[in-house]
């Protein structure tokens, strides 16, 4: 194709992208040719185009090549294979002002003609076993992303990194960082520390999931007190703190998710002036009252629920499921699970030792049976994890079809019959009442003697 024709086609493409936006604001642009556009206008246009289009447009002439180099690229570029990584290498000089980058892993095998693979270069202090496994692989230098100092968002998801890469945490304009690994803790060994985030002074959103090798003290985030709006550190068991309240005075924090970390504290310590901007709160079971926390007695739960009632009204996403500890003196096993002597199948009504917070038109709580959750089972089959370590991101009370609960302990009075939410409350109540059958009349779990007597009288006969 002749250069003049190619230029005209690219010009028409740019003009089409402007239609409906720039033209509405300034109709005279409709009759403007690319030769009449100033450098600033072209930079703005280029900034909104997909990266692959910009890489083509920069070949038109030296002026457009320089314009592409100066433009702030707002579209995201994703690296999912080695060819896109090589494109990223070109962009270091061609499009250095890239703002949004996602590294989404690399195929480990079969990418080369000889059956080998590509991996990123090992960082400092790599895992020796992983390094030996990929010793004959071709390596790619992930450190090249540090050339993009205008990045606003960076995502590193299931990328086969091995070791420490402190240079990946020095971006003065970065606002969003996502580093997610997989359930398979041998797929990568990205070893980093929360203290390194001090190199990201503008960070607003932090998301780290299933980072098996990362760690650090939660208090390290205090250097970002005035910027952080979202902190999601889930499934990162080497993250620790004596008290999650270290973040209580963060003025802009809206989301805090610390499930499956080793953070401690007491949810009852949250005062009216703490976490003023917070909308969503998820805490690990190492926090008193956190997700799937285990209580030591039945009587303890009633007091706890009354204490957290103000928090239940304030946070719609507050942890809603807990359970009685097997170490509790109130705990007893289900003796009717399987009786091989008389051939009876195990009963399907275990003791109601799971506890649930109820929301809706009226806030309350109840004890209920913790039936096996098919959804959790399928989740673990697809994403296997250590069977000795439960995933707190999966609520054991969600997805349960068959259930049986005790009576509801309401924390609020019944809505007035003339109120606007009374109808919603009646629908809520009707649905909940359907699950109260075997334990009707019990607001708390029955004693072991009461349970055995009731089982013999109502279930086995």
N, C-alpha and C positions, 0 to 999 in steps of 0.2 A: 504494500500500500504506500503511495507517495506520501512524503512528510506533510505536504499541505493538506491532503485529504484527511490524514490522521489527526492533524491539529483541529480541523473543522469538526470532526466527529467528537473529539474530546471537549471542544468548546460547546457544542450542542448539549453534551451530557451535563456539563457544569450548569449551563443555563436552565436545564430541566430541573435540576436540584434546587435551584433558586426559586423556581416557580411556586407560588402559593405562600412564600415566606417574604423574601426580600421584595418581590414585585408588588405585593400588597402594600408594603410600607412605602415604597417608592416606585411608582409605575414607570418612571423614566428608565429604570434599569432594564426594562424589557427590550429596549432598543440599543443597549450598550454592548459593545463587542469586548472580548477578553483583552484586546490590545489597549482599550480605554480604561480598564480597571487598574486602580492603583495597587501598589504592593500590599498595603494594609488590608484592602478589600479581598484580594486574592488569598492572603493568609487566613482571613476569617472563613472564606469558602472552603479552603483546604482543611481547616480544622474540624469541619463537620462531615467530611467524607470518610468512607471506610479506608483503612490503611492500604489495602491492595489497590484501590483506585488511585490513591495519592502516589503510590510507587510507580504507577503507569504514567500519571500526569507529569511527574517530574522529568520524564524523558523528552517532553515536547521541546523544551528550549532551556537555555542556561538560566533565564530569568525565573522560569517555573521551578527549576531545580533548586535555586536559592530560596525561593518562596516556600517550598516544601520544607526546607531545612529550618526556616525561621518559624513556621506555623506551629501553634500549640494544638496537638492532635487530641481531640476529645473522644474519638471512637476507641473501643477496646481492641487490643491485639491479643490473641490467644495462641499459645504454643502447645500443641498437642502431639507433635511428631518432630523428627529431626529436621525435616525440610522447613518447617516453620521456624525452628530454632536458627537455621542458617539465614532465613529471611530477617530474623531479629538481629543477627550480626550485621547485616547490611544497613539496618535501620539505625545503628549506633551513630553513623555519620550522616545518613540520609534524612532521618526523622528523629533527631535527638530529643525533641520536645514531646515525646509520647507521654500521655498522662495516665493511661489505664492499661495494665498488663496482667495477664493471667498465665501462669506456668502450670499446665494441667497434666503433668507426668510425661513419660516417654515410654514407647514400647521397649521392653528389655531384650527381647529376642526376635530374630527373624528379620530385622531391619536391614542387615547387611547381606550381601550375596553369599557370604560364607557361613551364614547361620548365626553369626555373632550378634552383638547388640550395641546399643549406645547407652551410656550412663553419664551423669554429671560427675565432674572431677570430685574426688574426695576432699572434704574440708579438713580442718585441724582435728586431731584426735579421732580418727574414724573408727568405726566398728571393724575389727580385724577380720571377723568371719565374713561380713558382707564384702569387704575389700577383696578378699581372696576369691570369692565367687565370681566377681566381675573383673578379675585381673586382666583377662584377654579382651575386654570390651573396649571399643573406641570411646573416648571421653569428650565431653562438651563442657565448656567453662561457663557455669551459671553466673559467675562473677561479672559477666558483661552487662548485666542489668543495672549495675551501679553507674553506668554511663548515662542512664535516663534519670537525671536529677530533678526533672519536673514531674515525676510520677505523683499522682494523687491517690491512686488505688493500686495495690499489688496483692495478687492471690497466688499462693503456692499450694497446690492441691495434689496430694498423692504423688509428688515428684520424688524420684529415687535419689534422695540426697543422703550422704553418709559423712557425718562429722559436724564440725562447727563452722559456720559461715558468718562471722560477725559483720563483715562488710555489707551484708544484705539488709542491715538495720541502720543505714545512714542515708535517709532521704528527707531533706528539710521541709518538703511540701506535702509529704504523704499524709493522707487523711483516713485511709481505710486499709487495714492489713488483715489478710485471711491466710492462715496456715493450717490446713487440714490434712491429716494423714488417714490411713485406713485401719480397719480392725486388725489387719495382718501386721503385727509389730516387727516382722522381719523384712517387710517390703522396703523400708528405709530407716535411717537413723539420723534424723535431723536434730542435732543436739544444740539447743539454744536456751538462753536464760531471759527471764522477764526484764532483768536489769538492762539488757541491750536496747530496750525500747526508748531509752533516753535519747537515742539518735533519731527519734521521730517526733520532734517537738510539736507538730501540728496534728498528731493522730487523734481522730474522733471515734473510729470504730475498730475494735479488735475482736477477731474471731479465731479461736484456736480449738480444734476438735481432734481428739484421739492422737495427740502428740505424745508418743510414748517416751521420747528421749528429752523433751524440753522440761524445764523446771524453773524454780525460783520462788522468791517470797512475794506474795500478793502486794505487800507494801511497796514494792519497787514501782508500782504504777502511780505512786504519789507524785512523781515528777510530771505526770500528765493530768494532774488534778483539774486544771482549768480547761482542758480540751475534751477529755473522754466523754462520750455520750453512750457508747455501747461496749460492754465487756462480756464476751462469751468465751469462757475457758472451761470446756467440758471434755471429760474423759482424759484429762491430763493429770495423772496421779502423782506426779512429782512437783506439782504446784502446791505450796503450803502457806499457812498463816495461822497465827494464834487467834486471830479475830478478823472476820470479814468486815467488821465495823471500821477497819482501816480506810475503807472507801466511803464511809457514811457522809462525809462532808464534801463529796464531789458535787459541785453545783449543777452540772449539766447531765449527769449520769441518768439515762432512761431505762437501760436494760442491763441486768446483772445476772449472769448464769454461770454458776461455779460447780455444777453437778459433776460427781466423780473426780473431785480434787481432794486434797488433804487439808482443806481449810477448816478451821474450827470457829467456835463462837456460840452465841445463844440468840435465836431469832427474837426472843422476848425483850432483848435489849434495844430493839429499834424504837426510837422515840419519835414524837411528832415532828421534830425538827431535823431528823436524819433522812438522808436520801430524798431530799425535797422534790427532785424532778423524776424520781424512779416510777416506772410504769409496770415493769415486769421483773420478778424476782424468783430465782431458782437457786436453792442452796443444797450442798451435799449432805449426806446423812451423818457426817462427822460434826455438823453444826446441830446443836440442840433444836429440834423442830424442823430440821431440813428435810429434803425429799427422802422418804423411806426411813426416817429415823425410827429407832426401836425404843419404845417406852418400857420402863422397868416394872410398872404396875398399871392395873386398870384404873384405879382411883386417880392416878397422875394425869390421865388423859382429860378428864372433866375439867380439872383446874387449868390445864394447858389451853384447852379450847376457849375458855372464858378469857384468858390472858391475850390470846392472839386475835380475838374478835375485831379489834380496831384495825389490825393489819389485814384481815380478811376483807374488810370493807374497802380498804385503801388499795390493795393489790389484787387485781382480778386473776393474776397468774401465780399467786402464792401456792407453794407446795400443798397438795391436797390429799396425799396418801401417806400413812404411817402404819406401824404395826406393833404388836406386842412382842417383846423380846422372848426368845425361848429360854433365856436365863431368868425370866421373871417368876416369882413364886406363884403367880396367877396362871401361868402357862400349864397346859396339859396336852398330851398327845391324844389323837383320835384312836381309841382302842378298836373301833369297828372298821378300820380301813380295809383289811382283808382277813377273813377268817377261813383258813384253808381246811380246818377240821370238818366244819359242817357245809362247806362248799358255797357259802354266801359270798356274793361279790361285795367289794368295798362300797361303803355308803358314799353318797355324794353331798353330804352336808357336814363339812368339817366345822370345828369351833370357829366362831366369828372373831378372829384376832387381827383382822385388818381394819384400819380406821380411815374414815374418809370425810373430808370437808365438803359440804354441799353449798353450792351457790345457786343463784337464780333470783326469783322474786322474794325469797326469804332464806337467810343464811342459817345453816345448822350443821350438824355432824352426826355420824352414825358408825357403829361397828358392823362389819359385814364379813362374809366368808371370802377368803382369798383363793378363788378357784384358779386352776391353771389357765393361763391366758394364751389362746391359740396364736394371737398376733405376736406376742413376745417369742413364742416357740419358733414360729416361722422366721422372725427377725434374726434369731440366733443361728438358725440353720443356714441362712443366706450370708450372715456376717458373724461367723464364729468368734467368740471371745473366750477368755479364761473362765471356765465354769465356776471357779471359786470367787470370781469378781463380778458382781452384778452390775449391770448397766443402769445407772440411775436416770438416764434419759428416757428409759422405757417405763411408763407408769403401769404397775401391775394391776391397777383397777380399770384401765382403759381397754376396751375391746372385749370385755367379758360379757358373754351373752347370757349364760345361766348364772343366777346369783341368788343369795338369800341373806337378808340383813336384819339387824335388830331395829327397834323403833328409833325414830329420829329424835335427836336432842336439839331442839331449836334454840338459837342464840338471839333471835329477834321475835317480837310479838307478831301475831298473825295480822296481815294487812287488813285494813278496813274494807268492808264489803263494797263501799262506794268508791274506793280508790281505783286508779287507772291500772294498777298491776295486780289487782285481785284475781282476775281471770287467769293471768299467767301463773299466779301462785297455785290456783286450783289444778291447772294442768300439770305443774311440777309435782304437786302432792299426789295426784292420781297416778303418775308414773312411778313415783317412789313407793307408794303403798303396794304396788303389785309385787315388789320384791320382799315384802315382809310377810312371810308365811310361817315357816318352822319356828322362827324366833319371835313371833308376835307376843307382845307383852313384856319383852325384855329390852330395856334401854341400854344395858351393859351385857357383856357376855355372861352366860350362866356359869355357876361354879361347876367343877368337874362332876360332883354328885348329881346336880340338877341336869347337866348335859347327858350323862349316862342314863338317868331315869327317863328323860324325855325321848332319847333315842330308842330305848326298849319299848316305850309305851306307844310312840307315834310312828316310828320308822320301820322297825323290824317286824312288827305284828302284821 
